[in-house]
Amino acid sequence: MWQQILPGLRIKLFMTLLLGVIYPLAITGISQVLFPHQANGSLIEQNGKVIGSELIGQNFAKAEYFQPRPSAAGNDGYDPTSSSGSNYGPTNQKLVDRVKASIDKFRKDNPDDSGPLPADLVTASASGLDPHISPASAAAQAARVAKARGVSPDQMNTLVAKLTEGPDLGLLGEPRVNVLKLNLELDRQFPKK
């Protein structure tokens, strides 16, 4: 009996050490050397203090900031410990009501924008914590932010164009704007008076 059990136990111990200890430590070490910023969560610091991550959306409610996509993560949204979408289907009345409320709020907060709204302004992402918006979503908010900051909409649109990221490797994904980076650049270039 032990002739069958011992080889299995040895293989289990070996594989546990190899795949549970050695491999994770090696990958962590390689990541820390080659990609330290990404390996540590793509954190953004300002004045020595971590203020967010490039990878996790956070809420900006003031008129002088660009606003992210709505969030379904957690009870009040933007809860990184409760990342998920709403999982409502397109015919679910709760989703329809939430989108209508988002449209009404956007129209109230952005009276200068009368064009069609990009979908990402009123719908949550699958994670509920998408840190990006589309360039069209940023353009729809530019007039409000420019007015609140006392600058021209053209200056806002130039800043948005400057911070628009293209598709990864030139092929994957859509052009996008990281909301946290955009708002930090706003504070740097056009501080609120």
C-alpha positions as CSV (number, residue, x, y, z in Angstrom):
1,M,0.0,0.0,0.0
2,W,2.8,2.5,0.9
3,Q,4.4,1.8,-2.5
4,Q,1.4,3.5,-4.1
5,I,0.9,6.3,-1.5
6,L,4.6,7.5,-1.1
7,P,5.2,8.4,-4.8
8,G,1.9,10.4,-4.8
9,L,2.8,12.2,-1.6
10,R,6.3,13.0,-3.0
11,I,4.8,14.4,-6.3
12,K,2.3,16.4,-4.3
13,L,5.0,17.9,-2.1
14,F,7.3,18.6,-5.1
15,M,4.5,20.2,-7.1
16,T,3.3,22.3,-4.1
17,L,6.8,23.7,-3.6
18,L,7.4,24.2,-7.3
19,L,4.0,25.7,-8.2
20,G,3.0,27.2,-4.9
21,V,6.3,28.7,-3.7
22,I,9.1,28.8,-6.2
23,Y,7.1,29.8,-9.3
24,P,5.1,32.6,-7.6
25,L,8.3,34.0,-6.0
26,A,10.1,33.9,-9.3
27,I,7.3,35.7,-11.2
28,T,7.0,38.3,-8.4
29,G,10.8,38.9,-8.6
30,I,10.9,39.2,-12.3
31,S,7.8,41.5,-12.3
32,Q,9.4,43.7,-9.6
33,V,12.6,44.1,-11.7
34,L,11.0,44.5,-15.2
35,F,7.7,46.2,-14.4
36,P,7.9,47.7,-10.8
37,H,5.1,50.3,-11.4
38,Q,2.6,47.8,-12.7
39,A,3.6,45.0,-10.3
40,N,2.8,47.4,-7.4
41,G,-0.7,48.3,-8.6
42,S,0.0,51.2,-11.0
43,L,-0.3,53.5,-8.0
44,I,-0.3,57.3,-8.5
45,E,1.4,59.4,-5.9
46,Q,1.2,63.1,-5.3
47,N,3.4,64.8,-2.7
48,G,4.5,61.4,-1.4
49,K,0.9,60.3,-0.8
50,V,-0.9,57.6,-2.8
51,I,-4.1,59.1,-4.3
52,G,-5.3,56.3,-6.5
53,S,-4.4,53.7,-9.1
54,E,-4.4,54.0,-12.9
55,L,-6.4,50.7,-12.9
56,I,-9.3,51.4,-10.5
57,G,-12.0,54.0,-11.1
58,Q,-12.9,56.4,-8.4
59,N,-15.7,58.9,-8.1
60,F,-15.3,62.6,-8.8
61,A,-18.5,64.5,-8.0
62,K,-17.4,68.2,-8.3
63,A,-18.3,70.2,-11.4
64,E,-14.6,71.2,-12.0
65,Y,-13.7,67.5,-12.6
66,F,-14.4,65.1,-15.4
67,Q,-16.6,62.3,-14.1
68,P,-16.1,58.6,-14.6
69,R,-18.5,55.9,-15.7
70,P,-21.3,55.1,-13.3
71,S,-20.3,52.3,-10.9
72,A,-22.3,49.3,-9.8
73,A,-19.5,48.2,-7.4
74,G,-20.9,48.1,-3.8
75,N,-23.9,49.9,-2.4
76,D,-22.7,53.4,-3.2
77,G,-20.5,52.5,-6.2
78,Y,-16.7,52.7,-6.6
79,D,-16.1,50.1,-3.8
80,P,-12.9,48.2,-4.9
81,T,-13.7,45.4,-2.4
82,S,-17.0,44.8,-4.2
83,S,-16.0,44.9,-7.9
84,S,-18.8,43.7,-10.1
85,G,-21.4,44.9,-12.7
86,S,-25.1,45.1,-12.0
87,N,-25.8,42.0,-14.1
88,Y,-29.1,43.5,-15.2
89,G,-30.2,42.5,-18.7
90,P,-31.2,45.1,-21.2
91,T,-34.9,44.6,-20.5
92,N,-34.5,44.8,-16.7
93,Q,-36.6,47.8,-15.4
94,K,-34.0,48.6,-12.8
95,L,-31.4,49.1,-15.4
96,V,-33.7,51.2,-17.6
97,D,-34.6,53.4,-14.6
98,R,-30.9,53.7,-13.6
99,V,-29.9,54.7,-17.1
100,K,-32.7,57.2,-17.3
101,A,-31.7,58.7,-14.0
102,S,-28.0,58.9,-15.2
103,I,-29.2,60.7,-18.4
104,D,-31.3,63.2,-16.4
105,K,-28.4,63.9,-14.0
106,F,-26.0,64.3,-16.8
107,R,-28.3,66.7,-18.7
108,K,-28.8,68.7,-15.5
109,D,-25.1,68.9,-14.7
110,N,-24.1,69.6,-18.3
111,P,-26.7,72.0,-19.8
112,D,-24.3,73.1,-22.6
113,D,-24.2,69.5,-24.1
114,S,-27.2,68.7,-26.2
115,G,-25.7,66.0,-28.4
116,P,-26.3,62.3,-28.1
117,L,-24.7,60.8,-25.0
118,P,-22.0,58.2,-25.3
119,A,-23.1,54.9,-23.8
120,D,-20.2,54.9,-21.3
121,L,-21.5,58.0,-19.6
122,V,-24.7,56.3,-18.4
123,T,-23.8,52.6,-18.2
124,A,-21.5,50.8,-15.7
125,S,-18.6,48.6,-16.8
126,A,-18.5,44.9,-16.1
127,S,-16.2,45.5,-13.1
128,G,-18.0,48.6,-12.0
129,L,-14.6,50.3,-11.6
130,D,-13.5,51.2,-15.1
131,P,-10.9,54.0,-14.8
132,H,-11.4,55.2,-18.4
133,I,-14.0,57.0,-20.4
134,S,-14.2,57.4,-24.1
135,P,-12.9,60.6,-25.7
136,A,-16.5,61.4,-26.7
137,S,-17.6,61.2,-23.0
138,A,-14.8,63.6,-22.1
139,A,-15.8,66.0,-24.9
140,A,-19.4,65.9,-23.6
141,Q,-18.2,67.1,-20.2
142,A,-15.5,69.6,-21.5
143,A,-17.8,72.7,-21.5
144,R,-18.9,72.1,-17.8
145,V,-15.3,71.6,-16.6
146,A,-14.0,74.6,-18.6
147,K,-16.7,76.8,-17.2
148,A,-16.0,75.6,-13.6
149,R,-12.3,76.2,-14.1
150,G,-12.6,79.5,-15.9
151,V,-10.9,78.4,-19.1
152,S,-12.0,77.9,-22.7
153,P,-13.6,74.7,-23.9
154,D,-10.9,74.5,-26.6
155,Q,-8.3,74.3,-23.8
156,M,-10.2,71.4,-22.3
157,N,-10.5,69.6,-25.6
158,T,-6.8,70.1,-26.2
159,L,-6.0,68.6,-22.8
160,V,-8.4,65.7,-23.5
161,A,-6.8,65.0,-26.9
162,K,-3.3,65.1,-25.3
163,L,-4.3,62.5,-22.6
164,T,-6.2,60.2,-24.9
165,E,-4.6,56.8,-25.0
166,G,-4.8,54.8,-28.2
167,P,-5.6,51.1,-28.6
168,D,-3.0,48.8,-26.9
169,L,-0.4,47.7,-29.4
170,G,-2.2,49.9,-31.9
171,L,-4.9,47.2,-32.3
172,L,-6.5,46.2,-29.1
173,G,-9.4,48.2,-27.5
174,E,-10.7,51.6,-28.2
175,P,-9.2,55.1,-27.6
176,R,-9.7,56.1,-24.0
177,V,-9.0,58.7,-21.4
178,N,-7.9,57.8,-17.8
179,V,-10.1,60.0,-15.6
180,L,-7.7,60.2,-12.6
181,K,-4.8,61.2,-14.8
182,L,-7.0,63.8,-16.6
183,N,-8.2,65.3,-13.4
184,L,-4.7,65.5,-11.9
185,E,-3.5,67.2,-15.1
186,L,-6.4,69.6,-14.8
187,D,-5.3,70.5,-11.2
188,R,-1.8,71.0,-12.5
189,Q,-2.5,73.1,-15.6
190,F,-5.7,74.9,-14.6
191,P,-6.0,75.1,-10.8
192,K,-9.5,76.0,-9.5
193,K,-9.6,79.7,-8.7
